[in-house]
Amino acid sequence: MMTLVIPGPKAPSKDIDVYLRLLVDELKELWEQGVPTYDKFTNSGFTLRAAIMWTINDFPAYGKFSGLSTTGFWHVMLSVNPAVRPVRQKRRAYDPERYEAMKAEVDRLSSIRFIREVDYPTWLANVVMVRKPRKGWRMCVDYTNLNRACPKDSFPLPRIDQLVDATAGHALLSFMDAYSGYNQIFMHPEDQAHTSFITDRGLYCYKVMPFGPKNAGATYQRLVNHLFAPLIGNTMEVYVDDMLVKSRTADQHIPNLSAMFTILKQYKMRLNPTKCPFGVASGKFLGFMISQRGIEANPEKIQAILDMTIPKTVKDIQRLTGRVAALTRFISKATDRCAPFFKALKGTKRNITWTAECETAFSELKEYMGRTPLLSTPEHGDILVVYLSVSASAISSVLIRSKDNVMHPVHYVSKALQDAEVRYPDIEKLAFSLVVSARRLRPYFQAHTIHVLTNQPLRQVLQKPETSG
């Protein structure tokens, strides 16, 4: 498990409001001009440089990198189990293109002091070069063996659906992305050698937290939870390195940003301005499109389904159903829509039987994905309605919110029936559908009064279960 040693906060700065007004109004202009001159943003000793990084060279302090503190109390400990025998992986061979990319990245990381040379490491891992989607290579390290020796950090990550619900419905949003966020946290000196990796240039280890250790995400979540504790759930939401400031009205946005930037200044966290849209009405957050209107499916995920050709292999069908699964919140009776695809996979490991039923289901799915609904977010005191539906092989439901006498979907639920569940009478399937819905939509059932609507006398069955036989 990674242990994060956290200091107490410093006194907040009071000179940030004017700076933020300039930032929100003029940052777009600066992006169009390229790397800005910082003098025009100087106000009461606070400059744009204090929270923004245009390049890695903008890190001040010792050498070219200071991390989240110049006094060294932001340290990550790996908690490696001493009873586990260290593993030194054998050096792997790479093609010339990967060698050149590795050499360039090692030179870059050395120049900014993210890594250092190491002698006689007990743990040693290989570099893995991963091609970026657009251009170039990303250097990763294979920490498979090291991760097996580290206990799992059980620090909880926030529920994505609840964060998305809490964000939608706001007038203005600002999305923040830390510049090499993981790398802004120091490794504990005693654990640096555990991150050692081998290259054709020699042996190196990380002085900062790299990507790859299994608890890196939980460690970063613990960090941001501590930093932004007064703001999270009020004016800010954070999921690992995805940070967002939200405001119900436009007038509130500058003060809300001010509070967040005050914390950034205290702890010297730097943002990447090219990935920080400020003061926008909508944007992508955790794979969803959010706005004041509500929650929409990610257009890229929808397009990925619309662009698919007729599946010809098992992997093609698995790819299709996987893409549908990522959007089930927006899809009415998703399991029923995919039932023909699952039938095509039954009893085969290689070949599939693409039937007319599959063809019809595929066409209807694409038609539906072209008009996925806008989901609403309930407000405090709203009475919600859940509609239940059953079929021969699945149960489904939709949570509805009524606003201005118009019904708005909040969340769709669907589940395939297994084994004995398939043989339930319809009335029992409805009861089971209610149970599944209550479990999956627990936060809504806890916070709101829910009216259940069906075409069956479900209340009598729940009150007198013996009548169902």
C-alpha distance (Angstrom), angle and dihedral (degrees) to the residues before:
residue distance angle dihedral
M1 . . .
M2 3.78 . .
T3 3.78 115.9 .
L4 3.78 118.2 -153.2
V5 3.80 115.8 -155.4
I6 3.80 105.7 -149.7
P7 3.82 128.3 -166.3
G8 3.76 129.0 -150.4
P9 3.81 118.7 -95.2
K10 3.78 125.5 -95.6
A11 3.78 123.7 -126.8
P12 3.81 110.0 -74.2
S13 3.77 121.7 -109.5
K14 3.82 118.5 -113.3
D15 3.79 98.3 -161.2
I16 3.78 100.6 75.2
D17 3.82 106.0 91.3
V18 3.80 97.5 77.4
Y19 3.78 90.0 45.4
L20 3.80 91.9 53.3
R21 3.79 93.2 50.3
L22 3.79 88.2 55.2
L23 3.78 91.0 44.5
V24 3.80 97.3 53.7
D25 3.82 94.0 41.7
E26 3.78 98.7 44.4
L27 3.80 109.0 25.0
K28 3.81 91.8 92.4
E29 3.79 89.3 54.5
L30 3.79 90.0 51.2
W31 3.80 92.4 51.3
E32 3.80 89.4 54.4
Q33 3.81 89.8 51.9
G34 3.79 93.9 48.0
V35 3.81 122.0 -129.0
P36 3.81 105.1 10.3
T37 3.74 133.0 -132.7
Y38 3.79 106.0 -113.7
D39 3.80 99.0 -151.9
K40 3.81 94.5 86.1
F41 3.82 89.2 58.8
T42 3.79 95.8 52.5
N43 3.78 110.3 120.1
S44 3.80 126.2 157.8
G45 3.77 90.8 -19.9
F46 3.81 95.0 -53.7
T47 3.80 117.2 115.5
L48 3.74 137.4 -179.5
R49 3.79 87.7 -107.5
A50 3.81 89.9 67.3
A51 3.80 93.2 74.4
I52 3.81 107.5 11.0
M53 3.79 130.6 73.9
W54 3.78 120.4 -167.1
T55 3.80 93.2 177.2
I56 3.79 135.3 7.6
N57 3.81 88.3 -103.1
D58 3.81 89.8 70.6
F59 3.81 89.7 79.2
P60 3.82 105.4 108.5
A61 3.82 131.2 -160.1
Y62 3.77 127.2 53.8
G63 3.76 110.7 19.4
K64 3.77 103.3 -35.1
F65 3.79 101.6 -43.1
S66 3.78 133.8 62.0
G67 3.80 104.5 162.6
L68 3.77 120.1 -153.7
S69 3.79 92.1 -38.6
T70 3.77 137.3 23.4
T71 3.80 91.6 -150.9
G72 3.79 94.3 62.0
F73 3.79 103.5 -120.6
W74 3.80 96.2 125.7
H75 3.78 97.4 87.2
V76 3.79 131.0 155.4
M77 3.80 118.9 -150.2
L78 3.81 120.0 -161.3
S79 3.82 96.8 -156.2
V80 3.81 91.7 -144.6
N81 3.81 111.9 -164.1
P82 3.84 105.0 -112.8
A83 3.81 90.5 -153.5
V84 3.81 91.3 65.3
R85 3.77 115.2 91.4
P86 3.83 111.1 -119.3
V87 3.80 117.2 -115.1
R88 3.79 125.5 -142.2
Q89 3.78 107.9 -164.9
K90 3.79 118.0 -142.0
R91 3.75 114.7 -108.5
R92 3.79 114.6 -96.3
A93 3.79 127.4 -143.6
Y94 3.80 122.5 -121.7
D95 3.78 135.4 -169.2
P96 3.85 119.0 -104.3
E97 3.82 93.7 -99.5
R98 3.80 92.3 55.5
Y99 3.80 91.2 44.3
E100 3.80 91.3 55.2
A101 3.80 92.3 47.2
M102 3.81 90.6 48.2
K103 3.80 91.7 49.0
A104 3.81 92.0 51.1
E105 3.80 92.7 48.6
V106 3.81 93.4 47.6
D107 3.81 89.5 50.6
R108 3.81 90.6 49.5
L109 3.80 94.9 47.8
S110 3.81 90.9 46.3
S111 3.80 92.9 49.9
I112 3.81 92.2 54.5
R113 3.82 91.4 41.0
F114 3.77 97.1 -119.4
I115 3.80 88.6 130.5
R116 3.79 136.5 28.2
E117 3.78 136.3 -166.6
V118 3.79 116.1 -93.2
D119 3.81 134.6 -162.4
Y120 3.81 127.8 -145.4
P121 3.84 98.2 -5.2
T122 3.80 116.5 -170.2
W123 3.81 92.2 -149.4
L124 3.79 119.6 46.8
A125 3.81 129.4 175.6
N126 3.78 136.0 -176.3
V127 3.76 127.0 -115.0
V128 3.81 117.8 -112.9
M129 3.80 116.2 -155.6
V130 3.81 112.2 -150.9
R131 3.78 120.7 -169.4
K132 3.81 113.1 -123.7
P133 3.82 117.5 -125.6
R134 3.78 93.5 -112.2
K135 3.78 111.3 20.1
G136 3.78 141.4 -19.3
W137 3.79 134.4 9.2
R138 3.79 135.9 -68.3
M139 3.79 117.3 -144.5
C140 3.80 114.3 -138.5
V141 3.78 131.6 169.9
D142 3.81 125.2 -130.0
Y143 3.82 101.5 -126.4
T144 3.82 93.4 166.5
N145 3.80 94.2 123.5
L146 3.80 94.6 42.1
N147 3.80 91.6 50.1
R148 3.80 90.9 56.1
A149 3.79 88.7 59.0
C150 3.81 94.2 50.8
P151 3.82 121.4 80.0
K152 3.78 116.4 -123.3
D153 3.77 115.2 -96.9
S154 3.81 105.6 -130.8
F155 3.79 94.4 -162.7
P156 3.82 103.0 139.9
L157 3.78 123.3 -115.4
P158 3.81 116.2 -144.5
R159 3.81 119.0 -98.9
I160 3.78 107.3 -99.9
D161 3.82 95.0 -145.8
Q162 3.80 91.9 53.6
L163 3.81 92.6 48.0
V164 3.79 90.9 50.4
D165 3.82 91.7 48.5
A166 3.80 90.6 48.8
T167 3.80 91.4 51.8
A168 3.80 102.5 45.7
G169 3.79 117.7 86.7
H170 3.82 96.7 43.6
A171 3.80 123.2 126.3
L172 3.81 98.0 -137.8
L173 3.78 132.8 22.6
S174 3.80 134.4 -173.3
F175 3.79 120.1 -162.9
M176 3.81 118.1 -152.8
D177 3.77 130.1 -163.2
A178 3.80 122.3 -175.2
Y179 3.79 116.7 -131.0
S180 3.81 103.6 -109.9
G181 3.79 87.0 -22.6
Y182 3.80 97.9 -171.0
N183 3.80 90.2 48.7
Q184 3.81 91.6 57.7
I185 3.82 88.8 73.0
F186 3.80 119.7 79.3
M187 3.77 122.8 -130.0
H188 3.79 114.7 -126.8
P189 3.84 106.9 -99.3
E190 3.81 91.5 -121.4
D191 3.81 91.7 54.5
Q192 3.79 99.5 44.3
A193 3.81 92.6 89.8
H194 3.82 90.2 54.6
T195 3.82 88.5 67.9
S196 3.82 92.7 57.7
F197 3.79 118.9 143.4
I198 3.78 134.9 -175.4
T199 3.81 127.5 -122.0
D200 3.78 135.3 164.0
R201 3.82 86.4 -100.9
G202 3.80 94.6 57.1
L203 3.81 140.4 -90.0
Y204 3.79 122.2 -37.2
C205 3.79 138.2 174.3
Y206 3.78 133.1 -162.0
K207 3.80 122.9 -103.4
V208 3.80 89.4 -170.6
M209 3.79 131.5 47.5
P210 3.82 107.9 -79.2
F211 3.78 130.9 -158.6
G212 3.78 112.2 -95.8
P213 3.82 109.5 53.0
K214 3.80 105.9 114.5
N215 3.80 94.7 -127.0
A216 3.80 96.7 47.8
G217 3.82 92.7 102.6
A218 3.80 93.9 49.4
T219 3.80 90.0 46.4
Y220 3.78 92.3 52.9
Q221 3.82 91.0 46.5
R222 3.80 89.9 52.9
L223 3.79 89.0 51.0
V224 3.80 97.0 51.1
N225 3.81 91.7 42.1
H226 3.79 88.1 58.0
L227 3.80 95.6 43.1
F228 3.79 97.2 47.5
A229 3.82 100.2 29.1
P230 3.85 94.4 126.0
L231 3.81 91.5 52.1
I232 3.81 105.4 37.6
G233 3.79 111.2 105.5
N234 3.80 91.9 14.2
T235 3.79 112.7 57.1
M236 3.78 99.4 -12.8
E237 3.81 141.6 47.4
V238 3.80 124.8 -164.3
Y239 3.79 132.2 -170.5
V240 3.81 109.5 178.8
D241 3.82 102.5 -65.2
D242 3.83 96.2 -9.4
M243 3.81 107.4 98.1
L244 3.78 127.5 179.1
V245 3.80 135.4 -179.4
K246 3.81 115.5 -156.0
S247 3.80 134.7 -169.7
R248 3.79 131.4 -170.4
T249 3.82 90.5 -148.1
A250 3.79 132.7 25.9
D251 3.82 91.4 -118.7
Q252 3.80 91.1 60.8
H253 3.79 95.9 53.6
I254 3.80 100.0 80.9
P255 3.84 93.4 50.6
N256 3.80 89.9 46.4
L257 3.80 91.6 50.7
S258 3.78 89.1 45.8
A259 3.79 91.9 58.2
M260 3.79 91.1 50.0
F261 3.81 94.5 46.9
T262 3.79 90.6 49.1
I263 3.80 88.4 61.0
L264 3.80 91.8 45.4
K265 3.78 88.9 54.6
Q266 3.81 93.4 47.6
Y267 3.77 93.7 53.8
K268 3.83 98.3 30.8
M269 3.77 94.8 -123.4
R270 3.81 111.2 164.1
L271 3.80 127.9 -145.2
N272 3.78 130.4 -147.1
P273 3.84 103.4 -127.2
T274 3.80 94.0 -161.8
K275 3.82 87.9 66.0
C276 3.82 98.1 40.4
P277 3.82 115.8 90.4
F278 3.82 106.0 -171.3
G279 3.79 126.2 -156.2
V280 3.82 99.1 0.6
A281 3.79 128.1 154.9
S282 3.80 95.2 -135.3
G283 3.77 141.4 6.4
K284 3.78 148.1 150.4
F285 3.81 116.7 -72.8
L286 3.81 123.9 173.5
G287 3.79 91.9 -20.5
F288 3.82 96.5 -48.0
M289 3.80 132.6 99.2
I290 3.80 108.6 -125.7
S291 3.78 131.0 -172.3
Q292 3.78 141.4 144.4
R293 3.81 87.7 -81.2
G294 3.80 93.6 59.5
I295 3.80 140.3 -100.1
E296 3.79 125.6 -29.9
A297 3.78 131.7 -175.3
N298 3.78 117.9 -101.1
P299 3.84 105.5 -91.6
E300 3.81 90.5 -144.2
K301 3.81 91.3 58.0
I302 3.79 91.1 47.6
Q303 3.79 92.0 48.6
A304 3.80 90.5 50.1
I305 3.83 88.4 61.7
L306 3.80 94.5 42.2
D307 3.81 90.9 51.8
M308 3.80 94.2 52.4
T309 3.77 118.7 112.2
I310 3.80 122.8 -143.5
P311 3.83 107.7 -61.5
K312 3.80 113.3 -110.1
T313 3.78 102.7 174.6
V314 3.79 139.3 40.0
K315 3.79 90.1 -104.4
D316 3.80 90.8 53.1
I317 3.81 91.3 55.8
Q318 3.79 91.5 44.4
R319 3.79 88.9 51.2
L320 3.80 90.5 50.8
T321 3.80 95.6 48.3
G322 3.80 90.4 44.9
R323 3.79 91.2 55.3
V324 3.79 90.6 48.1
A325 3.82 90.7 49.4
A326 3.81 89.8 57.4
L327 3.82 89.2 59.0
T328 3.82 102.3 38.0
R329 3.79 91.3 118.1
F330 3.81 87.2 69.3
I331 3.82 99.4 38.8
S332 3.78 122.9 88.6
K333 3.83 111.7 -137.9
A334 3.80 91.7 -6.1
T335 3.81 93.9 172.1
D336 3.80 92.7 52.6
R337 3.80 90.3 48.9
C338 3.81 90.7 53.2
A339 3.82 97.1 40.9
P340 3.84 94.4 98.9
F341 3.81 89.8 53.4
F342 3.79 91.9 53.1
K343 3.81 89.9 48.9
A344 3.80 89.2 54.5
L345 3.80 89.0 57.5
K346 3.80 96.6 49.4
G347 3.77 117.0 116.3
T348 3.80 95.4 0.0
K349 3.76 136.0 96.5
R350 3.79 99.7 -179.1
N351 3.79 115.4 14.0
I352 3.79 127.5 51.1
T353 3.77 131.8 -157.4
W354 3.79 108.4 -134.2
T355 3.80 104.5 -160.9
A356 3.78 133.9 -173.0
E357 3.81 86.8 -102.1
C358 3.81 89.1 57.2
E359 3.79 90.9 48.7
T360 3.80 91.9 51.8
A361 3.81 92.3 46.5
F362 3.80 91.0 48.6
S363 3.80 92.3 52.1
E364 3.81 93.4 45.4
L365 3.81 91.1 48.2
K366 3.80 91.6 53.3
E367 3.79 90.7 47.3
Y368 3.82 90.6 51.6
M369 3.82 92.8 46.5
G370 3.79 89.0 56.1
R371 3.81 89.4 64.5
T372 3.80 106.1 31.6
P373 3.80 111.1 169.2
L374 3.78 127.9 -106.2
L375 3.80 107.5 -115.8
S376 3.78 120.9 -139.1
T377 3.80 127.9 -143.8
P378 3.81 119.0 -133.5
E379 3.78 121.1 -122.2
H380 3.78 126.2 -141.2
G381 3.79 110.8 -74.2
D382 3.80 96.1 19.5
I383 3.79 116.8 141.7
L384 3.79 109.2 -136.9
V385 3.79 130.8 -157.3
V386 3.80 126.2 -145.7
Y387 3.80 118.7 -159.3
L388 3.80 115.8 -156.9
S389 3.79 126.4 -151.9
V390 3.80 134.3 176.7
S391 3.79 136.6 -169.8
A392 3.78 135.2 179.3
S393 3.80 93.0 -82.1
A394 3.81 108.3 17.2
I395 3.77 146.6 36.8
S396 3.79 124.3 -141.1
S397 3.77 141.3 178.9
V398 3.77 140.9 176.9
L399 3.79 127.3 -150.7
I400 3.80 111.8 -140.1
R401 3.78 133.5 -163.0
S402 3.79 121.8 -161.9
K403 3.81 116.9 -143.5
D404 3.79 124.4 170.0
N405 3.81 88.6 -11.4
V406 3.81 90.2 -58.0
M407 3.80 121.0 117.3
H408 3.81 114.6 -131.0
P409 3.83 123.6 -172.3
V410 3.79 115.7 -124.1
H411 3.80 104.2 178.7
Y412 3.81 137.5 -8.2
V413 3.81 121.4 -145.0
S414 3.79 128.2 -167.1
K415 3.80 134.9 169.3
A416 3.80 135.3 177.4
L417 3.79 115.8 -124.3
Q418 3.79 115.7 -119.7
D419 3.81 132.4 -153.0
A420 3.82 110.7 -46.4
E421 3.81 91.8 11.6
V422 3.81 89.1 73.3
R423 3.83 89.5 62.3
Y424 3.82 95.1 53.2
P425 3.82 115.1 118.8
D426 3.80 112.6 -109.4
I427 3.79 92.3 -103.6
E428 3.80 90.8 55.9
K429 3.78 91.1 45.6
L430 3.80 87.9 56.1
A431 3.79 90.8 51.1
F432 3.79 89.1 48.8
S433 3.80 89.8 48.8
L434 3.79 89.3 55.0
V435 3.81 91.3 50.4
V436 3.82 92.3 49.8
S437 3.80 91.6 46.5
A438 3.80 92.4 49.5
R439 3.80 90.5 51.9
R440 3.79 97.0 46.6
L441 3.78 94.0 41.0
R442 3.79 95.3 39.7
P443 3.84 96.4 137.2
Y444 3.81 90.9 54.9
F445 3.81 92.9 46.5
Q446 3.80 90.2 49.9
A447 3.81 96.2 47.2
H448 3.81 101.9 38.7
T449 3.77 142.9 41.8
I450 3.81 106.5 -107.0
H451 3.80 124.8 -154.0
V452 3.81 113.8 -158.2
L453 3.81 118.1 -147.7
T454 3.82 125.3 -168.6
N455 3.78 138.1 144.0
Q456 3.82 90.6 -118.3
P457 3.86 132.1 75.0
L458 3.80 91.4 -104.6
R459 3.81 95.1 157.4
Q460 3.78 92.8 62.1
V461 3.79 92.1 50.1
L462 3.79 93.0 50.2
Q463 3.80 92.0 47.0
K464 3.84 93.6 44.4
P465 3.81 107.9 24.7
E466 3.82 91.4 172.1
T467 3.82 89.3 70.8
S468 3.80 90.5 68.3
G469 3.78 90.4 64.7
